[in-house]
Amino acid sequence: MSSKDQKNLTQVIEKIAKMDEPRRSIVQRVHAVIMAAAPELKPRIWYGMPAYAASASTPALVTLRNDDRLNLAITEKARFQSAGGADGLLMPAAWFFETVDSDTERRIAEIVRSVVD
């Protein structure tokens, strides 16, 4: 891991550590899921949020927001695919959550892998 990657990872961990409980624990868990699902992604701060990019110097592909609700989002820099079915040409890009269970972890991992595949 380069020194820039390590610095960015430290900043993400520090950002998460400053969150109030129970969100801190939830976001720590989601961070771990993201890193396990796509270890090639590089954590970094993107517009003040924990985010994950292909490299330390490229735009973020996935972000985590801690606003009124927690939010996992795919940025406009990722490849998108139409949802199909009832959603037709709509392209899902953000998911709100308040807690994380094993089904949610699996879905987050699928979403994250979709931006790097």
C-alpha positions, 0 to 999 in steps of 0.5 A, a space after each residue: 500500500 502506498 503512503 498516499 493510500 495509507 494516509 487516505 485510509 487513515 483519514 477514512 477511519 478517523 472520519 468514521 471514528 468521529 461519528 456518534 454511536 450507533 452509526 459509528 459501529 454501523 459505518 465501520 461494519 459497512 466499511 469492512 464489507 466494502 473492503 472485503 467485497 472489493 479490496 482493490 478499491 482505495 478508501 479516501 475522503 470525497 466531499 467530506 465523506 468516506 468513499 472508495 475509488 480505483 486509486 488514490 488519485 481517481 474519482 470516488 465510485 462509492 460513497 458513504 454518507 452520514 446525514 439524516 439517514 445513512 446512505 450508500 451511493 454509487 457516484 456518477 463516475 461508476 458504470 451504470 446499468 438500467 434496472 429493467 423490469 418495472 424500473 425500466 431505464 431507471 438506474 439505481 444509485 443510492 440506498 438508505 439504511 438505518 442498520 445492517 443485517 446479513 442480508 444488507 451486508 450481502 446486498 452492499 457487497 453485490 452493489 460494490 462489486 458491480 462498480 468494479 466488475 
